[in-house]
């Protein structure tokens, strides 16, 4: 499929090939689990997360290093507690993804709410596009579904290597999106913004040195940051609105929509990346234990500078 097209799920006989039967089985089990009452789902996710903390050592090293790099002012005890909570969130994220894909709108509405969505409504009523900054929280898939029930948008999409997972993921995401675009389809994204659409965009991962600059993120002075945001803002002229999907202590999910970011510096890549990273920090601090710390956010370094991860973590 051309990356310049709008993307929709298409079921083919290929998906029934025996090589994908285990994938279908796993998805079937996930579907049955998320039919259970939420307290049971929560306990299963918590147990899975704590178990994974003991089994995936490299990811634990990565998360530990990320927390130390970003929050050196915190004590080791504080960071260890964040790490434990982060692994619990990682286990829950598997079932929260199933909730996002399989729950009905009615059931999901009972467990969720949105604060600040008037910011989106006001912008869209003016006919202007919205660049919705979706930080990589472990709850992001579920948060996008919750917000999309009232504000369907256009999703930016990275195809899954497994075609069955790709099909189910697309079907799930289109419950809260009008259509999906390949992540390389910049023209399609700009066109959507100019047409007044809400476009989901995540600028907070390390995508390598190509089309990136180095800007501060928390205590890391030089974090590789994409310049893609500036391109979309400059050519699409949208309002920039971040949001945070947070799992509350009572198991309720709240999507916090922030006000429009003003003063985005469109004429300088480094200033623009620094501006966006400050906004990303503000969102992460709303639920730091629920952010995707298991990802090597700082793997790309300026030429000649030492890596920030150990050899074992570098290879994960």
Order of alpha helices (4+ residues) and beta strands (2+ residues): beta-alpha-alpha-alpha-alpha-alpha-beta-alpha-beta-alpha-beta-alpha-beta-alpha-beta-beta-beta-alpha-beta-beta-alpha-alpha
